[in-house]
């Protein structure tokens, strides 16, 4: 049978005698250690942030675990690096993207693994690699859904599949 030690919540004790430390529980539900120098330190168990704590982004008392990091407002919820080769969009790298759907010349639907809570709760940043300095290029987001969004690429005002690299990153609240 394991030995259990029960600590009663109390105020901080006096400084222990030389060569000793005292461990105690305070009413804030945390464990503390006080040295013979009178230095008090908290050594409460490490607690991982919940999804709600990550989304609120305000606690400094919990840590971020890899499984919860994506719930913080500053974290990218999805990203994709793609190009069109012979008119077909292909993924060069991604996070939270299941596939690309070719939806027309210069248009691609980016399909997400984990959906956003609403189409109005996320933003997308985009970029592309310029073909040359004389070519006017544009990249538009033409549709936002909870589990996909559509990008349209134009070169000199004409929809085209001829580009080296397009990237998109999505930030926002997931379902």
C-alpha positions as CSV (number, residue, x, y, z in Angstrom):
1,X,0.0,0.0,0.0
2,X,1.5,3.4,-1.0
3,X,2.2,5.9,1.7
4,X,0.2,9.1,1.3
5,X,1.0,12.5,2.8
6,X,-1.9,14.9,3.4
7,X,-1.2,18.6,3.7
8,X,-3.6,21.0,5.3
9,X,-4.0,24.3,3.7
10,X,-2.5,27.1,5.8
11,X,-0.7,30.4,5.7
12,X,3.0,30.5,5.1
13,X,5.0,29.1,8.0
14,X,7.9,30.7,9.7
15,X,11.4,30.2,8.4
16,X,12.7,26.7,9.2
17,X,15.8,26.1,11.2
18,X,19.3,25.9,9.4
19,X,19.6,22.9,7.1
20,X,15.9,22.3,6.9
21,X,13.1,23.1,4.4
22,X,9.4,23.1,4.9
23,X,6.8,22.0,2.4
24,X,3.2,23.3,2.8
25,X,-0.1,23.8,1.0
26,X,-1.6,27.3,0.9
27,X,-5.3,28.2,0.4
28,X,-4.6,28.9,-3.3
29,X,-4.4,25.1,-3.8
30,X,-0.7,25.2,-4.6
31,X,2.3,23.6,-2.9
32,X,5.2,25.7,-1.6
33,X,8.7,25.2,-0.3
34,X,10.4,27.5,2.2
35,X,14.2,27.3,2.7
36,X,16.2,28.0,5.8
37,X,17.0,31.3,4.0
38,X,13.3,32.2,4.2
39,X,12.9,31.9,0.4
40,X,9.4,30.7,-0.6
41,X,8.9,28.9,-4.0
42,X,5.9,27.4,-5.6
43,X,6.3,23.9,-7.0
44,X,2.8,23.0,-7.9
45,X,2.2,20.3,-10.4
46,X,2.6,21.4,-14.0
47,X,-0.8,21.8,-15.6
48,X,-1.4,21.9,-19.3
49,X,-3.7,24.6,-20.7
50,X,-7.2,23.6,-21.7
51,X,-8.6,24.5,-25.1
52,X,-10.6,27.3,-23.5
53,X,-7.5,28.7,-21.8
54,X,-5.6,28.6,-25.0
55,X,-8.4,30.4,-26.9
56,X,-8.6,33.1,-24.1
57,X,-4.9,33.6,-24.3
58,X,-4.6,35.1,-20.9
59,X,-3.3,32.6,-18.3
60,X,0.3,32.7,-17.3
61,X,-0.1,29.8,-14.8
62,X,-0.5,26.9,-17.3
63,X,1.8,25.7,-20.1
64,X,1.1,25.0,-23.7
65,X,1.3,21.4,-24.8
66,X,1.8,20.4,-28.4
67,X,-1.7,19.1,-28.6
68,X,-3.3,22.4,-27.5
69,X,-0.9,24.9,-29.2
70,X,-3.1,25.3,-32.3
71,X,-6.0,26.7,-30.2
72,X,-4.1,29.9,-29.4
73,X,-5.3,32.9,-31.5
74,X,-1.7,33.6,-32.7
75,X,-1.3,30.1,-34.1
76,X,-1.8,29.3,-37.8
77,X,-4.7,26.9,-38.0
78,X,-3.9,25.8,-41.6
79,X,-1.3,26.5,-44.3
80,X,-0.5,25.3,-47.7
81,X,2.3,25.8,-50.2
82,X,1.2,24.8,-53.7
83,X,1.9,25.3,-57.4
84,X,0.1,24.6,-60.7
85,X,2.0,22.1,-62.9
86,X,0.4,21.6,-66.3
87,X,-2.8,23.1,-65.0
88,X,-3.1,20.9,-61.9
89,X,-2.6,22.3,-58.4
90,X,-0.3,20.2,-56.2
91,X,0.6,20.5,-52.5
92,X,4.3,21.2,-51.8
93,X,3.7,21.2,-48.0
94,X,0.8,21.8,-45.7
95,X,-0.7,21.7,-42.2
96,X,-4.5,20.9,-41.7
97,X,-5.1,20.7,-45.4
98,X,-6.5,17.4,-46.8
99,X,-6.4,18.1,-50.5
100,X,-6.7,20.7,-53.3
101,X,-9.5,20.7,-55.8
102,X,-9.0,22.2,-59.2
103,X,-12.1,24.2,-59.6
104,X,-11.3,26.0,-62.9
105,X,-8.5,27.9,-64.6
106,X,-6.5,29.7,-61.9
107,X,-9.0,28.5,-59.2
108,X,-8.3,26.0,-56.5
109,X,-10.3,24.9,-53.5
110,X,-8.2,24.3,-50.4
111,X,-9.9,21.6,-48.3
112,X,-9.3,21.6,-44.6
113,X,-8.9,18.7,-42.2
114,X,-10.3,20.5,-39.1
115,X,-13.0,23.0,-39.8
116,X,-13.3,26.6,-38.6
117,X,-16.2,27.4,-36.2
118,X,-17.8,29.7,-38.9
119,X,-16.7,31.2,-42.2
120,X,-16.7,34.6,-40.6
121,X,-14.3,33.7,-37.8
122,X,-11.1,33.3,-39.8
123,X,-8.7,35.2,-42.0
124,X,-6.3,34.1,-44.7
125,X,-3.0,35.6,-45.7
126,X,-1.7,34.7,-49.2
127,X,1.4,35.1,-51.3
128,X,2.9,34.0,-54.5
129,X,6.3,33.9,-56.2
130,X,6.5,36.4,-59.0
131,X,7.1,35.1,-62.5
132,X,8.9,38.2,-63.6
133,X,8.9,42.0,-62.8
134,X,6.8,42.9,-65.9
135,X,3.9,40.5,-65.1
136,X,1.1,41.9,-63.0
137,X,-0.1,39.1,-60.7
138,X,-3.0,38.9,-58.3
139,X,-4.3,36.3,-55.9
140,X,-7.9,36.6,-54.6
141,X,-9.8,34.7,-52.0
142,X,-13.2,34.3,-53.6
143,X,-15.0,31.9,-51.2
144,X,-14.7,31.1,-47.5
145,X,-16.4,28.0,-46.0
146,X,-15.9,26.4,-42.6
147,X,-14.0,23.5,-44.1
148,X,-12.6,25.0,-47.3
149,X,-11.7,28.2,-49.1
150,X,-11.1,29.1,-52.8
151,X,-8.1,31.0,-54.2
152,X,-8.1,32.5,-57.7
153,X,-4.8,33.4,-59.4
154,X,-4.6,36.0,-62.2
155,X,-1.7,37.1,-64.4
156,X,-2.1,40.4,-66.3
157,X,-5.8,40.3,-65.5
158,X,-6.4,36.8,-66.9
159,X,-7.1,33.7,-64.8
160,X,-4.1,31.4,-65.2
161,X,-2.7,28.1,-63.9
162,X,0.8,29.2,-64.8
163,X,2.5,30.1,-61.5
164,X,5.6,28.8,-59.7
165,X,4.4,29.0,-56.1
166,X,1.3,30.1,-54.2
167,X,0.9,30.0,-50.4
168,X,-2.0,30.6,-48.0
169,X,-2.1,30.6,-44.2
170,X,-5.4,30.7,-42.2
171,X,-5.8,32.1,-38.7
172,X,-9.0,32.0,-36.6
173,X,-11.3,30.0,-34.3
174,X,-11.8,26.3,-35.1
175,X,-14.8,24.3,-34.3
